Amino acid sequence: MSTPETLERPPGTREPDPAAGAARGRRTRRRSRSWRRALRRDWQLYSLAILPLLFFLVFRYLPMIGNVIAFRRFRPGGNVLGEYWVGLRYVKLFLSDPAFWDVFTNTLVLGALTLLFCFPLPIVLALLLNEVRSRTLKRFVQSVSYLPHFLSIVIVAAMVMQLLSVDGTVNQVIGAVGGEPVQFLQQAGWFRTIYVSSEVWQTVGWGTILYLAALTAIDENLYEAARIDGANRWRQIWHVTLPGIRPTMMTLLILNIGTFMAVGFEKILLLYNPLTYPTADVISTYLYRVGIVSGNLSYAAAIGLFESVIGLTLVLSANAISRRTVGTSLW
């Protein structure tokens, strides 16, 4: 007569708790019922999210499938996902191409200069506007500073070209004081200054909106307590205002770092020329010439995928550093 075998549990393991499993099941069912109840109650509001979700699905996520041509040989008119697999061939090509590293360096320099000037200046302008007591003057300055944001990039580029041409306004002023005309748009050394200056003029005023909104949320009792403690206006800004808008500052900084590599394609394409390629040519314009003009789409896709990986790494790193050092993050 055989005896039933007993299965011994490995040491260090605990038997499953039926009560804990039942509790997890109840919580899951409760969340499911709560979600269905909220959906039935607010279905009109949830329906508003359908079109934005479809937009991101069709124009943001589905096109990601096309990144596969970075590892496949693509020929116009052939298979949309490439003809045959080539592996890392295109990655090795652009990593060994000196022209790519030149445009990569230009992208880093222009991105760093844009972040250096276009990120802190809206904060400074918002703080200055917050100190203005005349409501009429404050609205006038806001309207004047917001206006460039609503101008088309084509119009902004045309204005820059008209101002800085050989017979433009700037050179007329230089000639009036006895100087020689300067070919700003034909000299590579001037391009970064021109680009960053136009970005500051176009974006700084609009960037103050979120900071002004954050300033209105700061408790006035904090300023009153600071005044009682003897803090002047500078001390109040440093110890009350800046900490109050710090979450907004860090959120926008992380978002700006995420677009660090995506330096403005349209404006650079409109302003640069072969004479300014040494300092003006960036990854986005290089991709346009290689992929669209020359038709080497697989090579361009490999470079674009490399740029996207760098951007994702920068966002994740900035978010992690901000969460650990400041306590504010996007997720």
C-alpha positions in Angstrom: 0.0 0.0 0.0 1.6 3.3 -1.1 1.7 6.4 1.0 1.0 9.8 -0.4 4.0 11.9 -1.1 4.4 15.2 0.7 5.9 18.2 -1.0 8.2 20.1 1.3 8.2 23.9 0.8 11.7 25.3 0.3 13.1 27.0 3.4 12.6 30.8 3.6 9.3 30.8 1.8 5.9 31.5 3.3 2.6 30.0 2.6 0.3 32.3 0.6 -2.1 34.2 2.8 -5.6 33.6 1.7 -6.8 36.7 3.4 -4.3 38.9 1.7 -5.2 37.5 -1.7 -8.9 38.1 -1.0 -8.2 41.7 0.0 -6.2 42.3 -3.2 -9.1 40.9 -5.2 -11.6 43.1 -3.4 -9.4 46.2 -4.1 -9.2 45.3 -7.8 -12.9 44.8 -8.1 -13.6 48.1 -6.2 -11.3 50.0 -8.5 -12.9 48.5 -11.6 -16.4 49.4 -10.3 -15.2 52.9 -9.5 -13.8 53.4 -13.0 -17.0 52.1 -14.6 -19.0 54.4 -12.4 -16.9 57.4 -13.3 -17.1 56.6 -17.0 -20.9 56.4 -16.9 -21.1 59.6 -14.9 -18.6 61.7 -16.9 -18.7 60.1 -20.4 -19.1 63.5 -22.0 -15.8 64.7 -20.6 -14.0 61.5 -21.4 -15.3 61.6 -25.0 -13.4 64.9 -25.4 -10.1 63.0 -25.1 -10.9 60.7 -28.1 -9.7 63.1 -30.8 -6.4 64.1 -29.0 -5.7 60.4 -28.4 -6.4 59.6 -32.0 -4.1 62.4 -33.1 -1.2 61.2 -31.0 -1.9 57.6 -32.1 -1.9 58.4 -35.8 0.7 61.1 -36.0 3.0 60.3 -33.1 3.0 56.6 -32.3 2.2 54.8 -35.5 5.0 56.6 -37.4 7.4 55.1 -34.9 7.1 51.9 -36.8 8.9 53.6 -39.7 12.1 53.7 -37.6 12.7 50.2 -38.7 14.2 51.5 -41.9 17.2 52.7 -39.9 18.1 49.0 -39.9 16.8 48.1 -43.4 17.6 49.2 -46.9 14.8 51.5 -48.1 14.2 52.4 -51.7 11.6 54.9 -52.8 8.7 53.1 -54.4 9.5 49.8 -52.7 8.4 48.2 -49.4 7.5 50.9 -46.9 9.4 49.1 -44.2 12.5 48.5 -46.3 13.7 45.9 -48.7 16.2 43.9 -46.7 17.9 43.9 -43.3 21.3 45.7 -43.0 21.6 45.8 -39.2 23.8 48.7 -37.9 25.3 49.6 -41.2 23.8 53.1 -41.3 24.7 53.7 -37.7 28.3 52.8 -38.4 28.2 55.1 -41.4 27.2 58.3 -39.6 29.3 57.5 -36.6 32.4 57.4 -38.8 31.3 60.5 -40.9 33.2 63.7 -39.9 30.3 65.8 -41.4 27.9 64.3 -38.9 30.1 65.2 -35.9 30.4 68.8 -37.2 26.6 69.2 -37.3 26.3 67.3 -34.0 28.7 69.9 -32.4 26.8 72.8 -33.9 23.5 71.3 -32.5 25.0 71.0 -29.0 26.4 74.6 -29.1 23.2 76.2 -30.4 21.0 74.1 -28.0 23.2 75.1 -25.1 23.1 78.8 -26.0 19.4 78.7 -26.6 18.8 77.0 -23.2 21.3 79.4 -21.5 19.5 82.6 -22.6 15.9 81.6 -23.4 15.3 79.7 -20.1 16.3 82.2 -17.4 15.2 85.4 -19.2 11.4 84.7 -19.0 11.9 84.2 -15.2 13.7 87.6 -14.9 11.0 89.3 -17.0 8.2 87.8 -15.0 9.9 88.9 -11.7 10.3 92.4 -13.1 6.7 92.5 -14.3 5.5 91.3 -10.9 7.2 94.3 -9.2 5.4 96.8 -11.5 2.6 98.5 -9.7 1.1 100.4 -12.6 -1.4 98.1 -14.2 -1.5 100.0 -17.4 2.3 99.9 -17.8 2.3 96.2 -16.9 -0.3 95.3 -19.6 1.5 97.4 -22.2 4.8 95.6 -21.5 3.1 92.2 -21.6 1.4 93.0 -24.9 4.6 94.2 -26.5 6.6 91.2 -25.3 3.9 88.7 -26.3 3.5 90.0 -29.8 6.6 88.4 -31.5 5.4 84.9 -30.5 2.4 85.3 -32.8 4.5 86.1 -35.8 5.2 83.4 -38.3 8.8 82.1 -38.4 8.9 83.0 -42.1 8.1 86.6 -41.1 10.7 86.7 -38.3 13.3 85.3 -40.7 12.4 87.9 -43.3 12.7 90.7 -40.7 16.1 89.4 -39.6 17.3 89.2 -43.2 16.0 92.7 -44.0 17.6 94.2 -40.8 21.0 92.5 -41.3 21.4 92.7 -45.1 24.3 94.7 -46.5 22.0 97.7 -47.2 19.7 96.9 -44.2 18.9 99.0 -41.1 21.8 97.8 -39.0 24.4 98.5 -41.7 22.9 101.9 -42.3 23.4 102.8 -38.7 27.0 101.4 -38.8 27.6 103.5 -41.9 26.1 106.6 -40.3 28.7 106.4 -37.5 31.6 106.0 -40.0 31.8 102.1 -40.0 32.1 99.7 -42.8 29.1 97.5 -43.7 29.2 94.0 -42.2 27.9 91.0 -44.1 26.2 89.4 -41.1 24.3 86.7 -43.0 27.3 85.6 -45.0 29.7 85.2 -42.1 29.6 81.9 -40.1 30.9 83.7 -37.0 27.7 85.8 -36.7 25.1 83.1 -37.2 24.9 81.8 -33.6 24.5 85.4 -32.3 21.8 86.1 -34.8 19.9 82.9 -34.2 19.9 83.2 -30.4 19.0 86.9 -30.4 16.0 86.2 -32.6 14.9 83.3 -30.4 15.2 85.5 -27.3 13.1 88.3 -29.0 10.5 85.9 -30.1 10.0 83.6 -27.1 10.9 85.4 -23.9 7.7 87.4 -23.6 5.5 84.4 -24.2 7.5 82.3 -21.7 6.6 84.6 -18.9 2.9 83.6 -18.9 3.4 80.4 -16.8 5.7 82.2 -14.4 3.2 85.0 -13.9 0.5 82.5 -13.2 2.7 80.7 -10.7 3.5 84.0 -9.0 -0.2 84.6 -8.3 -0.4 81.3 -6.4 2.2 82.4 -3.8 0.7 83.2 -0.4 0.8 86.9 0.5 1.3 86.0 4.1 4.8 84.7 3.3 5.7 88.2 2.0 4.2 89.7 5.1 6.2 87.4 7.4 9.4 88.2 5.4 8.8 91.9 5.8 8.3 91.5 9.6 11.6 89.7 9.7 13.3 92.6 8.0 13.7 91.2 4.5 14.0 93.8 1.7 12.6 93.2 -1.8 15.7 91.3 -3.0 15.5 89.0 0.0 11.8 88.5 -0.5 12.4 87.5 -4.1 15.2 85.1 -3.2 13.6 83.5 -0.2 9.9 83.6 -1.1 9.3 84.2 -4.8 11.8 81.9 -6.3 11.0 79.0 -4.0 7.3 79.6 -4.8 7.8 79.2 -8.5 10.5 76.5 -8.3 8.2 73.6 -9.3 7.2 75.5 -12.5 10.8 76.4 -13.2 12.0 72.7 -12.9 9.1 71.4 -15.0 9.8 73.8 -17.8 13.6 73.2 -17.5 13.0 69.4 -18.0 10.8 70.1 -21.0 13.4 72.4 -22.5 16.1 69.9 -22.0 13.9 67.4 -23.8 14.0 69.6 -26.9 17.7 70.4 -26.5 18.7 68.5 -29.6 15.7 69.7 -31.7 17.1 73.1 -32.4 14.7 75.2 -34.5 14.7 73.6 -37.9 12.5 76.1 -39.7 14.3 79.3 -38.7 17.8 77.8 -39.4 16.6 76.5 -42.8 15.4 80.0 -43.7 18.5 81.9 -42.4 21.5 79.7 -43.2 23.3 79.3 -46.5 26.4 77.3 -47.6 28.7 80.1 -46.3 27.4 79.6 -42.8 27.3 75.8 -42.7 30.3 75.6 -40.4 28.3 77.1 -37.5 24.7 76.9 -38.7 24.2 73.4 -40.0 22.5 71.3 -37.3 21.2 67.7 -37.2 17.7 68.6 -38.4 18.9 70.6 -41.4 21.4 67.9 -42.2 18.7 65.3 -42.1 16.6 67.4 -44.5 19.4 67.5 -47.0 20.4 63.9 -46.6 16.9 62.4 -46.4 14.6 64.6 -48.4 16.9 66.3 -50.9 19.3 63.4 -51.5 16.7 60.6 -50.9 18.9 58.6 -48.5 16.0 57.9 -46.1 17.5 55.0 -44.3 20.6 56.9 -43.4 18.5 59.9 -42.3 16.3 57.6 -40.2 19.3 56.2 -38.4 20.6 59.7 -37.5 17.1 60.7 -36.4 16.8 57.7 -34.2 20.1 58.5 -32.6 19.0 62.0 -31.9 15.7 60.7 -30.3 17.7 58.4 -28.1 19.8 61.3 -26.9 16.8 63.4 -26.2 15.1 60.6 -24.3 18.2 60.1 -22.2 18.4 63.8 -21.4 14.8 64.0 -20.3 15.1 60.9 -18.1 18.4 62.1 -16.6 17.0 65.7 -15.9 13.9 64.3 -14.4 15.8 61.9 -12.1 18.2 64.7 -11.0 15.4 67.1 -10.3 13.5 64.6 -8.3 16.5 63.7 -6.1 17.9 67.2 -5.6 14.8 69.5 -5.6 11.9 67.1 -5.1 10.1 68.2 -8.2 9.7 66.1 -11.3 7.4 65.3 -14.2 6.8 61.7 -13.0 
